[in-house]
Amino acid sequence: MTHVPHDLNNLSLAKQYFDRLSADDLSRRYFSGEKYIPSFTNRLKFLLFTDSVLSELTRFYPYQPIVKRSYEVYKERS
């Protein structure tokens, strides 16, 4: 094989990006184990505009199984 598969290329690009982040960056803090605690406005947004939030997540993360399944379950129940 003379070329690197796309998945491996993507991993190296993600690592390069992550390595350039500052020490106090939110992504680094979550990677280090800091727990995500949503703000009151984020909680309110999710409660009032669930369909909008889930459709936005589906649009930005179409290959994430949990996002896709959550939206499907929400649609089935509504």
PDB file of N, CA, C and O in Angstrom:
ATOM      1  N   MET A   1       0.850  -1.172   0.000  1.00  0.00           N
ATOM      2  CA  MET A   1       0.000   0.000   0.000  1.00  0.00           C
ATOM      3  C   MET A   1       0.898   1.238   0.000  1.00  0.00           C
ATOM      4  O   MET A   1       1.787   1.367   0.841  1.00  0.00           O
ATOM      5  N   THR A   2       0.664   2.130  -0.929  1.00  0.00           N
ATOM      6  CA  THR A   2       1.534   3.303  -1.046  1.00  0.00           C
ATOM      7  C   THR A   2       0.939   4.564  -0.432  1.00  0.00           C
ATOM      8  O   THR A   2       1.625   5.583  -0.350  1.00  0.00           O
ATOM      9  N   HIS A   3      -0.293   4.522  -0.008  1.00  0.00           N
ATOM     10  CA  HIS A   3      -0.899   5.695   0.607  1.00  0.00           C
ATOM     11  C   HIS A   3      -1.460   5.352   1.985  1.00  0.00           C
ATOM     12  O   HIS A   3      -1.757   4.196   2.288  1.00  0.00           O
ATOM     13  N   VAL A   4      -1.596   6.384   2.802  1.00  0.00           N
ATOM     14  CA  VAL A   4      -2.142   6.199   4.142  1.00  0.00           C
ATOM     15  C   VAL A   4      -3.660   6.316   4.044  1.00  0.00           C
ATOM     16  O   VAL A   4      -4.159   7.235   3.394  1.00  0.00           O
ATOM     17  N   PRO A   5      -4.398   5.417   4.667  1.00  0.00           N
ATOM     18  CA  PRO A   5      -5.857   5.524   4.632  1.00  0.00           C
ATOM     19  C   PRO A   5      -6.333   6.858   5.205  1.00  0.00           C
ATOM     20  O   PRO A   5      -5.677   7.441   6.068  1.00  0.00           O
ATOM     21  N   HIS A   6      -7.469   7.328   4.724  1.00  0.00           N
ATOM     22  CA  HIS A   6      -7.989   8.621   5.148  1.00  0.00           C
ATOM     23  C   HIS A   6      -8.202   8.703   6.648  1.00  0.00           C
ATOM     24  O   HIS A   6      -7.975   9.757   7.240  1.00  0.00           O
ATOM     25  N   ASP A   7      -8.629   7.620   7.275  1.00  0.00           N
ATOM     26  CA  ASP A   7      -8.869   7.637   8.713  1.00  0.00           C
ATOM     27  C   ASP A   7      -7.597   7.968   9.483  1.00  0.00           C
ATOM     28  O   ASP A   7      -7.631   8.742  10.440  1.00  0.00           O
ATOM     29  N   LEU A   8      -6.486   7.389   9.071  1.00  0.00           N
ATOM     30  CA  LEU A   8      -5.223   7.668   9.747  1.00  0.00           C
ATOM     31  C   LEU A   8      -4.768   9.099   9.502  1.00  0.00           C
ATOM     32  O   LEU A   8      -4.209   9.731  10.398  1.00  0.00           O
ATOM     33  N   ASN A   9      -4.999   9.619   8.300  1.00  0.00           N
ATOM     34  CA  ASN A   9      -4.676  11.021   8.026  1.00  0.00           C
ATOM     35  C   ASN A   9      -5.491  11.937   8.920  1.00  0.00           C
ATOM     36  O   ASN A   9      -4.962  12.903   9.470  1.00  0.00           O
ATOM     37  N   ASN A  10      -6.764  11.642   9.065  1.00  0.00           N
ATOM     38  CA  ASN A  10      -7.625  12.464   9.900  1.00  0.00           C
ATOM     39  C   ASN A  10      -7.183  12.446  11.357  1.00  0.00           C
ATOM     40  O   ASN A  10      -7.234  13.471  12.038  1.00  0.00           O
ATOM     41  N   LEU A  11      -6.750  11.290  11.833  1.00  0.00           N
ATOM     42  CA  LEU A  11      -6.265  11.210  13.209  1.00  0.00           C
ATOM     43  C   LEU A  11      -5.035  12.079  13.413  1.00  0.00           C
ATOM     44  O   LEU A  11      -4.914  12.753  14.436  1.00  0.00           O
ATOM     45  N   SER A  12      -4.136  12.070  12.462  1.00  0.00           N
ATOM     46  CA  SER A  12      -2.927  12.878  12.629  1.00  0.00           C
ATOM     47  C   SER A  12      -3.265  14.365  12.563  1.00  0.00           C
ATOM     48  O   SER A  12      -2.658  15.163  13.276  1.00  0.00           O
ATOM     49  N   LEU A  13      -4.227  14.750  11.717  1.00  0.00           N
ATOM     50  CA  LEU A  13      -4.637  16.160  11.677  1.00  0.00           C
ATOM     51  C   LEU A  13      -5.289  16.578  12.987  1.00  0.00           C
ATOM     52  O   LEU A  13      -5.035  17.672  13.492  1.00  0.00           O
ATOM     53  N   ALA A  14      -6.125  15.711  13.533  1.00  0.00           N
ATOM     54  CA  ALA A  14      -6.766  16.021  14.811  1.00  0.00           C
ATOM     55  C   ALA A  14      -5.726  16.152  15.922  1.00  0.00           C
ATOM     56  O   ALA A  14      -5.832  17.041  16.767  1.00  0.00           O
ATOM     57  N   LYS A  15      -4.726  15.279  15.925  1.00  0.00           N
ATOM     58  CA  LYS A  15      -3.668  15.352  16.945  1.00  0.00           C
ATOM     59  C   LYS A  15      -2.857  16.629  16.789  1.00  0.00           C
ATOM     60  O   LYS A  15      -2.517  17.270  17.784  1.00  0.00           O
ATOM     61  N   GLN A  16      -2.543  17.007  15.559  1.00  0.00           N
ATOM     62  CA  GLN A  16      -1.802  18.253  15.332  1.00  0.00           C
ATOM     63  C   GLN A  16      -2.591  19.452  15.845  1.00  0.00           C
ATOM     64  O   GLN A  16      -2.030  20.344  16.480  1.00  0.00           O
ATOM     65  N   TYR A  17      -3.890  19.472  15.570  1.00  0.00           N
ATOM     66  CA  TYR A  17      -4.735  20.563  16.047  1.00  0.00           C
ATOM     67  C   TYR A  17      -4.780  20.578  17.568  1.00  0.00           C
ATOM     68  O   TYR A  17      -4.633  21.629  18.192  1.00  0.00           O
ATOM     69  N   PHE A  18      -4.984  19.402  18.164  1.00  0.00           N
ATOM     70  CA  PHE A  18      -5.078  19.310  19.622  1.00  0.00           C
ATOM     71  C   PHE A  18      -3.782  19.746  20.289  1.00  0.00           C
ATOM     72  O   PHE A  18      -3.809  20.413  21.323  1.00  0.00           O
ATOM     73  N   ASP A  19      -2.658  19.375  19.710  1.00  0.00           N
ATOM     74  CA  ASP A  19      -1.362  19.740  20.286  1.00  0.00           C
ATOM     75  C   ASP A  19      -1.115  21.245  20.252  1.00  0.00           C
ATOM     76  O   ASP A  19      -0.339  21.763  21.055  1.00  0.00           O
ATOM     77  N   ARG A  20      -1.764  21.949  19.332  1.00  0.00           N
ATOM     78  CA  ARG A  20      -1.576  23.399  19.245  1.00  0.00           C
ATOM     79  C   ARG A  20      -2.460  24.181  20.208  1.00  0.00           C
ATOM     80  O   ARG A  20      -2.273  25.386  20.377  1.00  0.00           O
ATOM     81  N   LEU A  21      -3.417  23.514  20.838  1.00  0.00           N
ATOM     82  CA  LEU A  21      -4.318  24.212  21.755  1.00  0.00           C
ATOM     83  C   LEU A  21      -3.578  24.670  22.996  1.00  0.00           C
ATOM     84  O   LEU A  21      -2.623  24.028  23.435  1.00  0.00           O
ATOM     85  N   SER A  22      -4.025  25.787  23.562  1.00  0.00           N
ATOM     86  CA  SER A  22      -3.411  26.283  24.794  1.00  0.00           C
ATOM     87  C   SER A  22      -3.765  25.352  25.951  1.00  0.00           C
ATOM     88  O   SER A  22      -4.717  24.577  25.866  1.00  0.00           O
ATOM     89  N   ALA A  23      -3.001  25.435  27.016  1.00  0.00           N
ATOM     90  CA  ALA A  23      -3.182  24.540  28.157  1.00  0.00           C
ATOM     91  C   ALA A  23      -4.541  24.732  28.825  1.00  0.00           C
ATOM     92  O   ALA A  23      -5.078  23.784  29.398  1.00  0.00           O
ATOM     93  N   ASP A  24      -5.105  25.927  28.764  1.00  0.00           N
ATOM     94  CA  ASP A  24      -6.388  26.177  29.426  1.00  0.00           C
ATOM     95  C   ASP A  24      -7.579  26.080  28.481  1.00  0.00           C
ATOM     96  O   ASP A  24      -8.680  26.498  28.839  1.00  0.00           O
ATOM     97  N   ASP A  25      -7.381  25.536  27.282  1.00  0.00           N
ATOM     98  CA  ASP A  25      -8.469  25.387  26.318  1.00  0.00           C
ATOM     99  C   ASP A  25      -9.511  24.406  26.846  1.00  0.00           C
ATOM    100  O   ASP A  25      -9.177  23.432  27.520  1.00  0.00           O
ATOM    101  N   LEU A  26     -10.760  24.671  26.535  1.00  0.00           N
ATOM    102  CA  LEU A  26     -11.868  23.853  27.010  1.00  0.00           C
ATOM    103  C   LEU A  26     -11.741  22.399  26.561  1.00  0.00           C
ATOM    104  O   LEU A  26     -12.021  21.489  27.341  1.00  0.00           O
ATOM    105  N   SER A  27     -11.331  22.171  25.335  1.00  0.00           N
ATOM    106  CA  SER A  27     -11.170  20.796  24.834  1.00  0.00           C
ATOM    107  C   SER A  27     -10.106  20.046  25.621  1.00  0.00           C
ATOM    108  O   SER A  27     -10.277  18.868  25.934  1.00  0.00           O
ATOM    109  N   ARG A  28      -9.025  20.713  25.938  1.00  0.00           N
ATOM    110  CA  ARG A  28      -7.962  20.081  26.740  1.00  0.00           C
ATOM    111  C   ARG A  28      -8.442  19.763  28.147  1.00  0.00           C
ATOM    112  O   ARG A  28      -8.119  18.713  28.702  1.00  0.00           O
ATOM    113  N   ARG A  29      -9.218  20.681  28.719  1.00  0.00           N
ATOM    114  CA  ARG A  29      -9.718  20.452  30.078  1.00  0.00           C
ATOM    115  C   ARG A  29     -10.665  19.257  30.102  1.00  0.00           C
ATOM    116  O   ARG A  29     -10.613  18.451  31.031  1.00  0.00           O
ATOM    117  N   TYR A  30     -11.530  19.129  29.096  1.00  0.00           N
ATOM    118  CA  TYR A  30     -12.422  17.971  29.044  1.00  0.00           C
ATOM    119  C   TYR A  30     -11.630  16.693  28.814  1.00  0.00           C
ATOM    120  O   TYR A  30     -11.953  15.649  29.382  1.00  0.00           O
ATOM    121  N   PHE A  31     -10.596  16.770  27.983  1.00  0.00           N
ATOM    122  CA  PHE A  31      -9.747  15.611  27.728  1.00  0.00           C
ATOM    123  C   PHE A  31      -9.064  15.160  29.015  1.00  0.00           C
ATOM    124  O   PHE A  31      -8.851  13.967  29.229  1.00  0.00           O
ATOM    125  N   SER A  32      -8.727  16.116  29.864  1.00  0.00           N
ATOM    126  CA  SER A  32      -8.060  15.806  31.132  1.00  0.00           C
ATOM    127  C   SER A  32      -9.022  15.274  32.187  1.00  0.00           C
ATOM    128  O   SER A  32      -8.592  14.848  33.259  1.00  0.00           O
ATOM    129  N   GLY A  33     -10.310  15.295  31.894  1.00  0.00           N
ATOM    130  CA  GLY A  33     -11.268  14.707  32.822  1.00  0.00           C
ATOM    131  C   GLY A  33     -12.218  15.683  33.481  1.00  0.00           C
ATOM    132  O   GLY A  33     -13.026  15.280  34.318  1.00  0.00           O
ATOM    133  N   GLU A  34     -12.144  16.962  33.124  1.00  0.00           N
ATOM    134  CA  GLU A  34     -13.075  17.915  33.718  1.00  0.00           C
ATOM    135  C   GLU A  34     -14.491  17.591  33.259  1.00  0.00           C
ATOM    136  O   GLU A  34     -14.732  17.320  32.083  1.00  0.00           O
ATOM    137  N   LYS A  35     -15.420  17.624  34.204  1.00  0.00           N
ATOM    138  CA  LYS A  35     -16.806  17.276  33.892  1.00  0.00           C
ATOM    139  C   LYS A  35     -17.511  18.480  33.263  1.00  0.00           C
ATOM    140  O   LYS A  35     -17.353  19.614  33.715  1.00  0.00           O
ATOM    141  N   TYR A  36     -18.290  18.211  32.214  1.00  0.00           N
ATOM    142  CA  TYR A  36     -19.079  19.260  31.570  1.00  0.00           C
ATOM    143  C   TYR A  36     -20.315  19.537  32.412  1.00  0.00           C
ATOM    144  O   TYR A  36     -21.084  18.622  32.708  1.00  0.00           O
ATOM    145  N   ILE A  37     -20.510  20.777  32.794  1.00  0.00           N
ATOM    146  CA  ILE A  37     -21.699  21.186  33.529  1.00  0.00           C
ATOM    147  C   ILE A  37     -22.380  22.274  32.711  1.00  0.00           C
ATOM    148  O   ILE A  37     -21.865  23.387  32.602  1.00  0.00           O
ATOM    149  N   PRO A  38     -23.534  21.957  32.138  1.00  0.00           N
ATOM    150  CA  PRO A  38     -24.206  22.938  31.285  1.00  0.00           C
ATOM    151  C   PRO A  38     -24.714  24.129  32.099  1.00  0.00           C
ATOM    152  O   PRO A  38     -25.102  23.990  33.259  1.00  0.00           O
ATOM    153  N   SER A  39     -24.701  25.280  31.473  1.00  0.00           N
ATOM    154  CA  SER A  39     -25.203  26.474  32.126  1.00  0.00           C
ATOM    155  C   SER A  39     -26.729  26.426  32.166  1.00  0.00           C
ATOM    156  O   SER A  39     -27.354  25.600  31.500  1.00  0.00           O
ATOM    157  N   PHE A  40     -27.311  27.312  32.946  1.00  0.00           N
ATOM    158  CA  PHE A  40     -28.763  27.372  33.045  1.00  0.00           C
ATOM    159  C   PHE A  40     -29.389  27.659  31.685  1.00  0.00           C
ATOM    160  O   PHE A  40     -30.414  27.074  31.336  1.00  0.00           O
ATOM    161  N   THR A  41     -28.773  28.561  30.917  1.00  0.00           N
ATOM    162  CA  THR A  41     -29.326  28.906  29.601  1.00  0.00           C
ATOM    163  C   THR A  41     -29.269  27.710  28.647  1.00  0.00           C
ATOM    164  O   THR A  41     -30.192  27.505  27.858  1.00  0.00           O
ATOM    165  N   ASN A  42     -28.190  26.919  28.712  1.00  0.00           N
ATOM    166  CA  ASN A  42     -28.103  25.723  27.864  1.00  0.00           C
ATOM    167  C   ASN A  42     -29.160  24.696  28.245  1.00  0.00           C
ATOM    168  O   ASN A  42     -29.752  24.055  27.377  1.00  0.00           O
ATOM    169  N   ARG A  43     -29.396  24.541  29.537  1.00  0.00           N
ATOM    170  CA  ARG A  43     -30.430  23.604  29.985  1.00  0.00           C
ATOM    171  C   ARG A  43     -31.808  24.067  29.524  1.00  0.00           C
ATOM    172  O   ARG A  43     -32.622  23.270  29.056  1.00  0.00           O
ATOM    173  N   LEU A  44     -32.053  25.356  29.662  1.00  0.00           N
ATOM    174  CA  LEU A  44     -33.329  25.927  29.255  1.00  0.00           C
ATOM    175  C   LEU A  44     -33.533  25.790  27.741  1.00  0.00           C
ATOM    176  O   LEU A  44     -34.623  25.459  27.274  1.00  0.00           O
ATOM    177  N   LYS A  45     -32.474  26.050  26.997  1.00  0.00           N
ATOM    178  CA  LYS A  45     -32.542  25.916  25.541  1.00  0.00           C
ATOM    179  C   LYS A  45     -32.897  24.485  25.147  1.00  0.00           C
ATOM    180  O   LYS A  45     -33.723  24.263  24.261  1.00  0.00           O
ATOM    181  N   PHE A  46     -32.274  23.525  25.807  1.00  0.00           N
ATOM    182  CA  PHE A  46     -32.544  22.130  25.476  1.00  0.00           C
ATOM    183  C   PHE A  46     -33.973  21.738  25.846  1.00  0.00           C
ATOM    184  O   PHE A  46     -34.620  20.993  25.110  1.00  0.00           O
ATOM    185  N   LEU A  47     -34.466  22.229  26.969  1.00  0.00           N
ATOM    186  CA  LEU A  47     -35.824  21.895  27.381  1.00  0.00           C
ATOM    187  C   LEU A  47     -36.875  22.518  26.471  1.00  0.00           C
ATOM    188  O   LEU A  47     -37.871  21.872  26.143  1.00  0.00           O
ATOM    189  N   LEU A  48     -36.664  23.765  26.061  1.00  0.00           N
ATOM    190  CA  LEU A  48     -37.661  24.471  25.269  1.00  0.00           C
ATOM    191  C   LEU A  48     -37.552  24.201  23.771  1.00  0.00           C
ATOM    192  O   LEU A  48     -38.556  24.222  23.059  1.00  0.00           O
ATOM    193  N   PHE A  49     -36.346  23.950  23.297  1.00  0.00           N
ATOM    194  CA  PHE A  49     -36.113  23.797  21.861  1.00  0.00           C
ATOM    195  C   PHE A  49     -35.397  22.483  21.550  1.00  0.00           C
ATOM    196  O   PHE A  49     -34.403  22.460  20.824  1.00  0.00           O
ATOM    197  N   THR A  50     -35.914  21.402  22.107  1.00  0.00           N
ATOM    198  CA  THR A  50     -35.266  20.090  21.969  1.00  0.00           C
ATOM    199  C   THR A  50     -35.097  19.692  20.509  1.00  0.00           C
ATOM    200  O   THR A  50     -34.026  19.234  20.112  1.00  0.00           O
ATOM    201  N   ASP A  51     -36.137  19.861  19.714  1.00  0.00           N
ATOM    202  CA  ASP A  51     -36.063  19.483  18.308  1.00  0.00           C
ATOM    203  C   ASP A  51     -34.962  20.255  17.585  1.00  0.00           C
ATOM    204  O   ASP A  51     -34.200  19.681  16.806  1.00  0.00           O
ATOM    205  N   SER A  52     -34.885  21.539  17.844  1.00  0.00           N
ATOM    206  CA  SER A  52     -33.866  22.384  17.216  1.00  0.00           C
ATOM    207  C   SER A  52     -32.454  21.957  17.617  1.00  0.00           C
ATOM    208  O   SER A  52     -31.557  21.878  16.777  1.00  0.00           O
ATOM    209  N   VAL A  53     -32.269  21.684  18.904  1.00  0.00           N
ATOM    210  CA  VAL A  53     -30.946  21.285  19.404  1.00  0.00           C
ATOM    211  C   VAL A  53     -30.529  19.952  18.803  1.00  0.00           C
ATOM    212  O   VAL A  53     -29.394  19.800  18.353  1.00  0.00           O
ATOM    213  N   LEU A  54     -31.442  18.985  18.793  1.00  0.00           N
ATOM    214  CA  LEU A  54     -31.104  17.668  18.254  1.00  0.00           C
ATOM    215  C   LEU A  54     -30.864  17.708  16.744  1.00  0.00           C
ATOM    216  O   LEU A  54     -29.978  17.018  16.241  1.00  0.00           O
ATOM    217  N   SER A  55     -31.640  18.503  16.027  1.00  0.00           N
ATOM    218  CA  SER A  55     -31.403  18.597  14.584  1.00  0.00           C
ATOM    219  C   SER A  55     -30.070  19.273  14.288  1.00  0.00           C
ATOM    220  O   SER A  55     -29.388  18.909  13.330  1.00  0.00           O
ATOM    221  N   GLU A  56     -29.697  20.251  15.102  1.00  0.00           N
ATOM    222  CA  GLU A  56     -28.395  20.907  14.926  1.00  0.00           C
ATOM    223  C   GLU A  56     -27.258  19.932  15.212  1.00  0.00           C
ATOM    224  O   GLU A  56     -26.273  19.893  14.475  1.00  0.00           O
ATOM    225  N   LEU A  57     -27.387  19.154  16.267  1.00  0.00           N
ATOM    226  CA  LEU A  57     -26.365  18.148  16.580  1.00  0.00           C
ATOM    227  C   LEU A  57     -26.257  17.120  15.456  1.00  0.00           C
ATOM    228  O   LEU A  57     -25.157  16.709  15.088  1.00  0.00           O
ATOM    229  N   THR A  58     -27.399  16.709  14.913  1.00  0.00           N
ATOM    230  CA  THR A  58     -27.399  15.742  13.817  1.00  0.00           C
ATOM    231  C   THR A  58     -26.722  16.311  12.586  1.00  0.00           C
ATOM    232  O   THR A  58     -26.035  15.596  11.856  1.00  0.00           O
ATOM    233  N   ARG A  59     -26.919  17.595  12.361  1.00  0.00           N
ATOM    234  CA  ARG A  59     -26.297  18.230  11.188  1.00  0.00           C
ATOM    235  C   ARG A  59     -24.778  18.317  11.350  1.00  0.00           C
ATOM    236  O   ARG A  59     -24.041  18.090  10.390  1.00  0.00           O
ATOM    237  N   PHE A  60     -24.307  18.644  12.557  1.00  0.00           N
ATOM    238  CA  PHE A  60     -22.864  18.809  12.764  1.00  0.00           C
ATOM    239  C   PHE A  60     -22.136  17.493  13.039  1.00  0.00           C
ATOM    240  O   PHE A  60     -20.945  17.372  12.754  1.00  0.00           O
ATOM    241  N   TYR A  61     -22.843  16.513  13.589  1.00  0.00           N
ATOM    242  CA  TYR A  61     -22.225  15.222  13.919  1.00  0.00           C
ATOM    243  C   TYR A  61     -23.028  14.084  13.297  1.00  0.00           C
ATOM    244  O   TYR A  61     -23.567  13.252  14.027  1.00  0.00           O
ATOM    245  N   PRO A  62     -23.125  14.024  11.967  1.00  0.00           N
ATOM    246  CA  PRO A  62     -23.991  13.024  11.323  1.00  0.00           C
ATOM    247  C   PRO A  62     -23.538  11.581  11.507  1.00  0.00           C
ATOM    248  O   PRO A  62     -24.342  10.665  11.337  1.00  0.00           O
ATOM    249  N   TYR A  63     -22.286  11.358  11.845  1.00  0.00           N
ATOM    250  CA  TYR A  63     -21.783   9.986  11.961  1.00  0.00           C
ATOM    251  C   TYR A  63     -21.697   9.507  13.403  1.00  0.00           C
ATOM    252  O   TYR A  63     -21.212   8.404  13.658  1.00  0.00           O
ATOM    253  N   GLN A  64     -22.157  10.314  14.345  1.00  0.00           N
ATOM    254  CA  GLN A  64     -22.151   9.903  15.749  1.00  0.00           C
ATOM    255  C   GLN A  64     -23.418   9.101  16.034  1.00  0.00           C
ATOM    256  O   GLN A  64     -24.517   9.653  15.993  1.00  0.00           O
ATOM    257  N   PRO A  65     -23.280   7.807  16.323  1.00  0.00           N
ATOM    258  CA  PRO A  65     -24.461   6.953  16.498  1.00  0.00           C
ATOM    259  C   PRO A  65     -25.389   7.430  17.619  1.00  0.00           C
ATOM    260  O   PRO A  65     -26.609   7.350  17.474  1.00  0.00           O
ATOM    261  N   ILE A  66     -24.844   7.917  18.719  1.00  0.00           N
ATOM    262  CA  ILE A  66     -25.697   8.317  19.842  1.00  0.00           C
ATOM    263  C   ILE A  66     -26.508   9.558  19.489  1.00  0.00           C
ATOM    264  O   ILE A  66     -27.655   9.683  19.916  1.00  0.00           O
ATOM    265  N   VAL A  67     -25.937  10.468  18.723  1.00  0.00           N
ATOM    266  CA  VAL A  67     -26.667  11.664  18.304  1.00  0.00           C
ATOM    267  C   VAL A  67     -27.787  11.275  17.350  1.00  0.00           C
ATOM    268  O   VAL A  67     -28.925  11.722  17.494  1.00  0.00           O
ATOM    269  N   LYS A  68     -27.457  10.453  16.390  1.00  0.00           N
ATOM    270  CA  LYS A  68     -28.449  10.006  15.407  1.00  0.00           C
ATOM    271  C   LYS A  68     -29.593   9.256  16.082  1.00  0.00           C
ATOM    272  O   LYS A  68     -30.764   9.515  15.803  1.00  0.00           O
ATOM    273  N   ARG A  69     -29.253   8.336  16.959  1.00  0.00           N
ATOM    274  CA  ARG A  69     -30.277   7.528  17.643  1.00  0.00           C
ATOM    275  C   ARG A  69     -31.129   8.395  18.574  1.00  0.00           C
ATOM    276  O   ARG A  69     -32.341   8.193  18.661  1.00  0.00           O
ATOM    277  N   SER A  70     -30.522   9.345  19.263  1.00  0.00           N
ATOM    278  CA  SER A  70     -31.277  10.236  20.152  1.00  0.00           C
ATOM    279  C   SER A  70     -32.317  11.011  19.368  1.00  0.00           C
ATOM    280  O   SER A  70     -33.456  11.152  19.813  1.00  0.00           O
ATOM    281  N   TYR A  71     -31.938  11.511  18.212  1.00  0.00           N
ATOM    282  CA  TYR A  71     -32.869  12.266  17.375  1.00  0.00           C
ATOM    283  C   TYR A  71     -33.979  11.362  16.850  1.00  0.00           C
ATOM    284  O   TYR A  71     -35.137  11.775  16.794  1.00  0.00           O
ATOM    285  N   GLU A  72     -33.639  10.141  16.466  1.00  0.00           N
ATOM    286  CA  GLU A  72     -34.658   9.194  15.996  1.00  0.00           C
ATOM    287  C   GLU A  72     -35.664   8.871  17.095  1.00  0.00           C
ATOM    288  O   GLU A  72     -36.869   8.845  16.845  1.00  0.00           O
ATOM    289  N   VAL A  73     -35.181   8.627  18.299  1.00  0.00           N
ATOM    290  CA  VAL A  73     -36.066   8.309  19.429  1.00  0.00           C
ATOM    291  C   VAL A  73     -36.950   9.515  19.738  1.00  0.00           C
ATOM    292  O   VAL A  73     -38.146   9.361  19.985  1.00  0.00           O
ATOM    293  N   TYR A  74     -36.377  10.692  19.727  1.00  0.00           N
ATOM    294  CA  TYR A  74     -37.157  11.902  19.985  1.00  0.00           C
ATOM    295  C   TYR A  74     -38.274  12.055  18.951  1.00  0.00           C
ATOM    296  O   TYR A  74     -39.408  12.379  19.303  1.00  0.00           O
ATOM    297  N   LYS A  75     -37.955  11.824  17.689  1.00  0.00           N
ATOM    298  CA  LYS A  75     -38.949  11.933  16.617  1.00  0.00           C
ATOM    299  C   LYS A  75     -40.043  10.876  16.771  1.00  0.00           C
ATOM    300  O   LYS A  75     -41.214  11.157  16.513  1.00  0.00           O
ATOM    301  N   GLU A  76     -39.671   9.660  17.191  1.00  0.00           N
ATOM    302  CA  GLU A  76     -40.652   8.592  17.382  1.00  0.00           C
ATOM    303  C   GLU A  76     -41.638   8.945  18.502  1.00  0.00           C
ATOM    304  O   GLU A  76     -42.830   8.655  18.409  1.00  0.00           O
ATOM    305  N   ARG A  77     -41.126   9.565  19.543  1.00  0.00           N
ATOM    306  CA  ARG A  77     -41.964   9.865  20.713  1.00  0.00           C
ATOM    307  C   ARG A  77     -42.798  11.132  20.546  1.00  0.00           C
ATOM    308  O   ARG A  77     -43.775  11.320  21.271  1.00  0.00           O
ATOM    309  N   SER A  78     -42.436  11.997  19.616  1.00  0.00           N
ATOM    310  CA  SER A  78     -43.200  13.232  19.469  1.00  0.00           C
ATOM    311  C   SER A  78     -44.244  13.161  18.388  1.00  0.00           C
ATOM    312  O   SER A  78     -44.961  14.135  18.157  1.00  0.00           O
TER     313      SER A  78
END
